Amino acid sequence: MAHKTLYRVTFAYLDAVYEIYANKVHESDMFGFLVIEDFVFGENSAFVLDPSEERLKLEFKGVKRTIIPMQAVFRIDEVSQQGVSKVRDKFSDANKVSLFPIPGKSKE
């Protein structure tokens, strides 16, 4: 059986970072764009669901290929094994800085 190439593509879209797996990744006919085809999602059992991967499955349901701008791509890796596809917020709560409230001080 022939070895099928698998790619892990990490890119940004709006306020999220996507990490997806696909069998085909190539440059688009449109200058500056990348085409991702033949998406690969893990087969989960009915009892264990990964919310991040389920979100991606719903978002890419019925999509044959997606075309994204090259400047949105962080990284493309050729991998030997599939991992879990995920989507996460670009700006997590851990990166936010907020003031510590001081008792007795009111905002004016």
N, C-alpha and C positions, 0 to 999 in steps of 0.2 A: 504494500500500500504506500502511495506517495505521501511524503511529509507535506502537510498543508501549513503555509506560513500564517502566523498569528501576530497581530500587532496590538500594542497597548497605546492608545492615544490619549494624551492629557491636554485639555484645552479649556479656555474660559469662555463663558457665555453669560451675559448680564452680570449678576452678582454671585455666580456659582462656578465651581471648577468641576469639570466632568472628566472621569476616567473610564473609557470604554474600550472594549475589545472588538476587533474586526479582522476579517480575513483579507480585505482589499483596501489599500490606502494608496492613492496616487494623486498627482498634480492635475488640477482641472484645466479644461480648455480656456477658461476665463483666467486671465493673469492674476496671480496673487491669492488663489483659492486652492483648497485641498479637498479632495473627494474621499469620503469614507463610506464603504459599502460592505455588505454581508456581515452585519452585526452579530456578535456572539454573546449570548447571555447564559449564565449558569442555570442548570436544571435544579431547582429547589424542590424539596418534598412539600407536601401539602401542610405539614406541621411547622416547618421552620421557614420563616420569610425574612428576608433582609429588606427593610423599608427603602433604603437607598437604591438597591437594584430594582425593586418593584417600581419605584418612581421612574427610573430610566426605561424599563420595559413599557410602561404606559406612555411615556413621552415619545419613544421611538416606534411605537406600535404602528405597523403599516408603512413605515418609511423604508424605501428601497435603498436610498443613499442620501447622505447629507453633505452639503458643501459649506465649508467654513473658511473664513479668512485665515491666511497663514500667520498673521500677526497675533491671532488668538491662540495659536498652538504653543504649548509649553514644551512638549516632548513627545517623540514617537519612538517606541521601543519594539524591537522584534523579540518576542518571548516564546519560550518552549511550552509553557503551561498557562492556562487561563486562570486568572484570579477573579476577584469579585468586582464587577463594575460598580462604580459609585459616583455620586454627585454630592458635593458638600458646599457650604457657603464660603465664599471667598473671604469674607470678614466674619470670623467667629467671635463669640462673646469674650473669649479669652484675650483677644487683641484690643478690646475696647477699654478705654481709661475713663473712670468716672471719679468725681470728687467724693471724698469721705464726708458724710454729713456731720456738721458740728452742732451739738445741742445748744439751744438758746439763740442761734443766729437765724434770722429769717431773711428770706429773699426780699429785696426791696425793689 
